[in-house]
Every structure is written in structure tokens, then in C-alpha cells.
Amino acid sequence: MGRLVGDESVTDRLPRAACYGRTSTSSQGESLETQMGRLRAAAPGAMEFADAGVSGRGVDRPEFDRLLQEVRAGRVDSVTVTKLDRLGRSAQGILEFFNEAEAHDVRVVVLDQAIDTATPAGRMVRTILASVAEFEADLIGERTQEAMDAFKAGTRKTRSGRPVGRPRRLTPALIERIRELRYAQHLPWSVVAQHAGIPAGTARKVGPPPRSETPRVENPPPEFRAPREGP
């Protein structure tokens, strides 16, 4: 055991190897137990971090976040995983981890893909990942724009069936339509909103039509009086 400094030993503060395992929400792939067994054989004595039943796309990976904290604190000098996709499910996400590791002089070893960032070939993987991540981002942006154009054109519907974008303003024609559906046909607000293409909360802001009143004349003509007869 290392010399104690305050509540922490010198040995505990020195950089050391770490390994990370993860299984997704599905039962497919290598079990967490198998992963950790392989990692222990490849990096004996390494600190262990493992997330069970967690998606690589999810943001809630507590053990992965704890590993990142150790990397940023300078308490890790290498990270070993069995597969590249244990670090994330997108090129951008994996690249972000590689960038963190490089910024803190941490070596990354991936067993199945034979990646070792301590070697020139391993460092080349980071360059490839950067290109893939950029291409992936471009594809996502293009697909998103195509989907938005389709929603606006009416050739594709959202899951809720409502149009995308901000709700339309309550134009006089739309107000008249809402009043007809609600107060004349007595349809539920949910149905009225669906027909009007706006949220039910917005539709509810439209009150009933005003009561019919006799039109008021702003400037009535002067009252006619017959001329007075003389004496």
C-alpha cells in the first residue's frame, strides 16, 4: 500500500490501467461476464468499469461517466475494451472518447479490432473515425432536412399526426372554423384541434362566437321635426 497523503494514498493517485465493459438492452452479443473475463486477462489488475443493459446511444452510462472522470483527473493511463462499439454507437461518440483520451495521454486498446493508439496504425484509426464522423453528421443533417421538407409538403406525417413547426396563428378564418366545429357541431376539443392542425390548448383559447346584437349606428341622422305653424 502506498504512502498516505491526507485521506488518499500515493499509489491510489498514480495513473493506472482501466478496462470498460458494456452490454446493451438486448440479450445479443457477448455477455458482460465474458467481456470482463477477457479484459482481466488482457489488462491484469486494471480498474474495472462496467455498464449492464445500457444502450451505446444513451446518455445514462454511469460507469462510463465515472471512467471519463478518472481519465480527466489523470488517474488512468490506458483503457481497454473488447470492441470499438462498447465506447459508443456512432463514429462521433467514439471519436469524442478518443479525443478525450488523447488530450490526457491515455492509451486506448480495442481487442477485437486490434487497435492500439500507442502504435502508428492505431493512431490512424482516429483519423479515419474523424472522417467517418463528419460523413455521418452530414448524412444525418441531410436526412433530417429531407424529413422536414416531407412533413411540410404533407407527403409524410409525424407520429402525432400534427404538422411540424410552430403552431399556426389563429387567423380569423381559423377561428371561424374552430367555432363551427366546437360550438355548432359540438365536437371534442381534441377532434377540433386535429382538424384545425393546432394543439388543443391553442384551440381552447377560442371562445364562443359573440351574441348577435342590433348594429349600433355611430352617427344617427338628426330627428325630423315638422315646422311650427304661425299664429
C-alpha positions, 0 to 999 in steps of 0.5 A: 500500500502506498504512502498516505497523503491526507485521506488518499494514498500515493499509489491510489493517485498514480495513473493506472490501467482501466478496462470498460465493459458494456452490454446493451438492452438486448440479450445479443452479443457477448455477455458482460461476464465474458467481456470482463473475463477477457479484459482481466486477462488482457489488462491484469489488475486494471480498474474495472468499469462496467455498464449492464443493459445500457444502450451505446446511444444513451446518455445514462452510462454511469460507469462510463461517466465515472471512467471519463472522470478518472481519465480527466483527473489523470488517474488512468493511463490506458483503457481497454475494451473488447470492441470499438462499439462498447465506447459508443454507437456512432463514429462521433461518440467514439471519436469524442472518447478518443479525443478525450483520451488523447488530450490526457495521454491515455492509451486506448486498446480495442481487442477485437479490432486490434487497435492500439493508439500507442502504435502508428496504425492505431493512431490512424484509426482516429483519423479515419473515425474523424472522417467517418464522423463528419460523413455521418453528421452530414448524412444525418443533417441531410436526412433530417432536412429531407424529413422536414421538407416531407412533413411540410409538403404533407407527403409524410406525417409525424407520429402525432399526426400534427404538422411540424413547426410552430403552431399556426396563428389563429387567423380569423378564418381559423377561428371561424372554423374552430367555432363551427366545429366546437360550438355548432357541431359540438365536437371534442376539443381534441377532434377540433384541434386535429382538424384545425392542425393546432394543439388543443390548448391553442384551440381552447383559447377560442371562445364562443362566437359573440351574441348577435346584437342590433348594429349600433349606428355611430352617427344617427341622422338628426330627428325630423321635426315638422315646422311650427305653424304661425299664429 
